[in-house]
Amino acid sequence: MLNSAPLSYVRGLLGQHACDLLDLLHKGEDADEKLRLVAASAVSPERLIGDPEERTQLLRFLPEEKLAELASRLGVDHSTSSGTLLAALPWTTEQQRTLLGFLGLVVDRAPELPVSFRSATAPLYGMFPHQRLAANSVQRMLYSGERRVLLHLPTGVGKTRTAMNLISDHLRRHEPTVVVWLARGRELLEQAALEFEKAWASLGNREVTVARMWGDAPTDLTAIEDGLIVLGLDKANAAANADPTFLDRLGVRTTLTTFDEAHQAIAPTYRRVVDALTLRSDSSLLGMTATPGRTWADIDEDERLSDFFARQKVMLKIDGYDSPVTALIEQGYLARSNFRTVAADSGMLLSTRDKQALAASFDIPDELMTKLAESVQWNLQVVDTVLDLSERHRRILLFAASVEHSRLLVAILSVFGLDADQVTAESSPRHRDRVIARFKGPGTRPMVLSNFGVLTTGFDAPAASAVVIARPTRSLVLYSQMVGRVIRGPKAGGTATCDIVTVVDPALPGFGDVAEAFTNWEDVWNTR
């Protein structure tokens, strides 16, 4: 094609500078031929084909029969002038590749498909925006001033994930060092150990130790100089009683202590552990809870907890919302909760003495618990409520008033054909693991998991979308923990809505509204 093109066209392709150079080098009779050969090698065919004007000019040098053949390859009706039709083509990337192949050029040199210069890369262990904001605020207080802070996030929006990011950052910045995670309950402790292993696999920069110390596990600190110790609070006290140097030896190497369910931190036996682990001048304390108070109405007790954490609390904040819980519900991180009372029509009446005992206590007295558990009408109401919920929910949690009460309810529900089972403090670890695994499993048949005193914390079952609180209580902390088992929203792996059926009067402050319960203790904290 270049051999048949006018020499002026070829010179125009090469440019004046290249032509002057060639004229100086080749002055013989074959100078024009040399110039065309150089042009064939030096001029980019992709440039000629990619530019509309250059392409139109080039195609003018194709014989008519070749234009017709090219039009046929491109799927163009060439009954009229092929040149006119080819000029009207959109000349997509694929059409340009076809033209290159038609001209006998290497198709691999054809223009590549457009490459986007923007792409999204998701972290393997990332945080939601509200978690990142809270973590940043925590870090500012964790390493200055009193070096202690309470992280206040609702159940189901990632306290553990946020804490694991903070712990991983601490371990990267302070090599080597030991972080201690304190908690009560086997489920809560194992969950923490597994979650750290998952987090460190993505965020870590070296091999560290993960030591599990609860139950029958030994409390041997030998060779533990770098990593995380997941320590049961009861185990810590038992180890300290058996060996008075245990806490001191652990405290010497610990620079960060994390206390899960930190509203328990000022209990005398637990405070002893925390105090020992935070003696170093560079030691920090991070507490975590969804309920930053000890009681419902005893402000002195709540202030003692606040003082223990230097009145420093980081509460979730979301721009544009007065209540972070409202925002989390609207954004899908928390489920919309439907509250109602199970025993409203039970027919059970309390005597004047019962009511006086109730008013004088911050929790329901044992004798009233027993009376409720033995009430035939009341138990029938609980069973009827669970049967009704099973028609709409796949996983239902039931909090009973006692071990015997739980056993009775499970037996009755099973007779009615429901898949019902229970875990209590009396359950063996093997039985507990098997039942909980089945409850968390993908089965479509409705299942009820009843318990007494073991699933209020450390139990994560996102598929649970209904809870029946058949255990009366005036402890807003305990009540909030029970409610928290089912309020995980779709963005956090849970459900859009949940049903909360309770024997507690929802008209009491905090007992009928998740957002109200979340902010119940704000008057004793300096929230950041």
KESETOR-96590 format. One record per residue (C-alpha): x, y, z. Coordinates in steps of 0.2 Angstrom, whole numbers, plus 5000, padded with zeros to 4 digits. Layout:
// KESETOR-96590
XYZ...
// end
This chain:
// KESETOR-96590
500050005000501450125004502350074987500750134978500550294988501250464983502950494989502250654997501050545008502550435014503550585018502150655028502050495038503950505042504050685046505250815040506650775052506750595047506550635028508050755030509150625038508750495025509050615011510750645018511150455020510350405003510650504987510650374974509250314962508550204976508250344988506350344986506350154988507350165004506250305011504650185008505550045017505950145032504150215032503450035032504549995048504550155057502750215056501550125068500150035060499150055076499350245074498650245056497250135060496750215077496650385070495050415060495850535047497450435045496350275043495350355030496850415020497650245021496150155015496150254999497650164993496749994994496149924977494249924975494249734976495249734992494049864999492549744995493449595003493849695019492049755020491449575019492649525033491949665043490149605040489749765030488549765015489649815001488349824987488750014986490450094988491449995000492550155004491050255009490350115020492050085028492150265032490550265041490950115053491150155071492850065071492749975087494349895095493849725087493549805070495249885071496049715075495149645060495949775049497649745056497449555052496849595035498349695031499449545036500049635052500349535069498649545077499549535094500149715091498349775089497749905102497349825119495749835126495449995137496249965154495350055169496550155180495350135194494949975204494249935221495249825232494349755248495449725264495349545271495049615288494349785286493149895296491549985293491650175293490950185310492150065317493650155310493050315317492850235334494650155333495450315329494650395344495150255355497050265350497150445354496750395372497550235373499350305372499150465382498550535398497750395409498050265395496350185398494750205388493050115386492450065369490550085369489749995353488049915352488049725351488149665333489149805325490949745328491649775345492749625343493349665325493749845330494749785345495649655335496249795323496849895338497749745345498549705329499149885327499849885345500849725342501549795326502049955335502749875350503849725345504049615355502649635368501149545376499349585375498149505387496249485383495149455398493449385398492249265406491449115398492148985386491249045371491849225373493649165376493749045361492849175350494249305354495649175351494949125334494549305329496349365333497049225323495949275308496449455310498249435312498349325297497849485287498649615298500149545306501949565301502749425310502449255319501749285337501049165351499149145354499049065371497349005377497149005396495448945403494648795409495948655411497248735401498948775410499448955414501248925410502049095404503749015399504349085382502749195380503649355376502649415360500849395356499149375363498549285379496749245380496449235399494849185408494549295423494149145434495749065428496749215432496149225449496449035452498149055445498549205456497849105472498948955467500549065463500549235471501849285458500849245442499949415440501649505443502549395430501249425418501049615421502949645418502749585400501049655396500849825388498949815383497549735392495849715384494349685395492849615386491149645394492049785404490549835414491149695425492949765428492649845445492049685453493449655467494149495460494249555443494949725447496349635456496849555439496649725430497649825442499149695442499149695423499249885421500649935433501949975420502050155415501750115397500349995400498650035392496849965396495549945383493749905389492349855378490449845381488749875374488149925392489350055400488550035417488349915432486549955436484950025430484750155443486250165455487250305449488550285462488950115456488950175438490150315442491350195450491450105433491750275425493050325436493950155434494150205415494650385419492850435413493550415395492250325384492250315365490450305359489950275342489550435332488750445315488650615306486850675303486150575318485750615336485650425340487050315332485850165335484550245324485850265311486450085312484650025310484250135295485950085287485649895290486949865303485649825316483949745314482349835317481649775334479849735337479549735356478049655365477649575382477349385383476449385400475249525397473749405398474549265408473349295423474749285436474549415450475849475462475449505480475849665489477349575497477949525480477849695473478749765488480149635486480249675468480349865471481749845484482849735473483849785457483449615450481949495452482149395469482349205468480649165475479749275462480849185449480149015456478349075457478449125438479248965433477948865442476448965435475448855423474648995414476249095412477148945405475748905393475949085387477749065384477548905374476148985364477249135360478749015354477548915343476949075335478649135332479248975324478049005310479049155305480749135312482048995308483149025324482349075341483249105357482349075374483049135390482249035404482049085423483048935429483848765423482248675428481148805419482248785403482148595404480248605406479948725391481148625380480148465384478448545380479048625364479748455358478048375361477348505350478548445336479748585337481648555336482048625354483648595364484548685379486148735386486448775404487948785416487648605419487848555401489448465396490648555384490348425371488448445372488548635372489648635357488548515347486948605351487648775347488448715331486748645325485848815330487148905320487048785305486148815289484648705292482948775287481948685300481448805314482448775330482348845348483848855359483448875377484648925390484848995408486349105412487649055398487149135382486949315387488749355381489949285369488649195359488549245341487249175330486749305316485349195310484349205326482949335323481849315338482149305357480949255371481549325387480549225400481849275413481149425422482549555427482649735431484549735426484649835410486349765408485849585408484249635398485249725385486449575383484949455380484149575367485849595359485949415353484649445340484849635334486249605321485749675304485949615286487549715284488249625299487649455293486049455302484249495298483249655294482049635308481949545324480549505337480949525355479649455367479849485385479149475402479949645407478849795405479449885389478750045396480250055409481650165403482850075391481849915391480749945376481950035365483749985359484250165356483650225373484550075382486250115373486250295380485650255397487250285406487950445397487750555412489250475421490450475406491450605397491050535380492250565366
// end
